[in-house]
């Protein structure tokens, strides 16, 4: 596969939900997504193992590629 995208996660589609106009594709990489943040920020967010959190990936769009 050739792509000019910098942030590529290659994994099987876990779930595909078709709507009237759009389809939602869920891809979950093994080991999840890892982020490195300042310790002071993790403390202010009260992050601990097991606490629910969201990974926000800075990008203008998320594209799906196959092949």
Buried (B, 14 or more C-beta within 10 A) or exposed (E): EEEEEEEEEEEEEEEEEEEEEEEEEEEEEEEEEEEEEEEEEBEEEEEEEEEEEEEEEEEEEEEEEEE
